[in-house]
Amino acid sequence: MSARARLALFVVAAIVFAGAFVRATRELPAFGQEISAYAEQINHTARPLRHATDAITAVVFDFRGVDTLGEEFILLGAVSGVMLLLRPLREDEYRKETEDAVEPGGPGHTPLLHLAARLLVPVALAIGLEIATHGHLTPGGGFQGGVVVGAAFAGLFVFGHFRAFHRFAKPTWGDAVEGGAMAAYLLIGALAVLMGAPYLANVLPLGSDKAFLSSGTIWALNLAVGLAVGAGLMLLPATFVDQLTRIRRRA
Amino acid sequence: MKDWLWSIFLVLTALTAVPVVAVKDPLRQTFAYAAFGLCLAGLFTALKAPDVALAVIAIGSFLTVFLVLLALAKLRTLTGGSK
């Protein structure tokens, strides 16, 4: 297609899109002004019916639990795809031992980096686990918490603790946790069917407001997603780092 | 809601979004993207969505940048360490 034809196509598409976009946004409620009828419904159901003080988590893992299942499989597919693409190929050599140029206390490693690794990584890990396990009570949930856990592992590498990164960020447990947590999500859904309810219905004991063990399957599914996301986002950096430090094209 | 607070972050987010598409060099682009992520996180915090802000910082400003840097470093080893 010539540059001119492409430009003409773009202009037509842009005009149509702009018209539709302006028309669609004009129908929206004013920004930040009012609470929508849907939000009002959620506010009146999440806590009284599910004992979840974070309404968003109640929506994600209960009211639309099947959508979340699909989303988690997108993540699983993405992580698996990256790991498949970045595996050692036949023409590559894979080294068990890595040349770690910088180590704590060694040349090129400053005390500040050492302090950052010792201080920030455990704190980030704790914050991630807290957010992931308290998804039904406070803002955040399995996804947000899992992301922070994954970032904490990556932090080990960023702060120069390569040996620790290679020791802890391992596909062996990462694969098992990622797959196991996804299977747990499916099985919790199937549990409802076994108990005569629709798939992913909230059949576990709901407990009481603000209790750690409450909100039934919301709590359990949230934890499963936290484990899956945490393992997945640990696997991604581990896979990329392997490509850089262990895998070399044979000469 | 403090209108001026999120308004500032809205403008900052729009401004920092420009270099993300305008910068051609992948290395610089990555850091432009990290800056954009931080402004976006500020906007989410101002709009009372701290959990989303945290995810944006962890993914957009940290993990994505980290993965792109690793990929660029790997590319450098493949192309013979020029540059």
Boltz contact constraints between the chains, C-beta under 6 A:
constraints:
  - contact:
      token1: [A, 32]
      token2: [B, 1]
      max_distance: 6.0
  - contact:
      token1: [A, 139]
      token2: [B, 50]
      max_distance: 6.0
  - contact:
      token1: [A, 139]
      token2: [B, 51]
      max_distance: 6.0
  - contact:
      token1: [A, 140]
      token2: [B, 51]
      max_distance: 6.0
  - contact:
      token1: [A, 144]
      token2: [B, 51]
      max_distance: 6.0
  - contact:
      token1: [A, 144]
      token2: [B, 54]
      max_distance: 6.0
  - contact:
      token1: [A, 144]
      token2: [B, 55]
      max_distance: 6.0
  - contact:
      token1: [A, 147]
      token2: [B, 55]
      max_distance: 6.0
  - contact:
      token1: [A, 147]
      token2: [B, 58]
      max_distance: 6.0
  - contact:
      token1: [A, 147]
      token2: [B, 59]
      max_distance: 6.0
  - contact:
      token1: [A, 148]
      token2: [B, 58]
      max_distance: 6.0
  - contact:
      token1: [A, 151]
      token2: [B, 58]
      max_distance: 6.0
  - contact:
      token1: [A, 151]
      token2: [B, 62]
      max_distance: 6.0
  - contact:
      token1: [A, 151]
      token2: [B, 63]
      max_distance: 6.0
  - contact:
      token1: [A, 154]
      token2: [B, 66]
      max_distance: 6.0
  - contact:
      token1: [A, 240]
      token2: [B, 67]
      max_distance: 6.0
  - contact:
      token1: [A, 240]
      token2: [B, 70]
      max_distance: 6.0
  - contact:
      token1: [A, 243]
      token2: [B, 74]
      max_distance: 6.0
  - contact:
      token1: [A, 244]
      token2: [B, 70]
      max_distance: 6.0
  - contact:
      token1: [A, 244]
      token2: [B, 73]
      max_distance: 6.0
  - contact:
      token1: [A, 244]
      token2: [B, 74]
      max_distance: 6.0
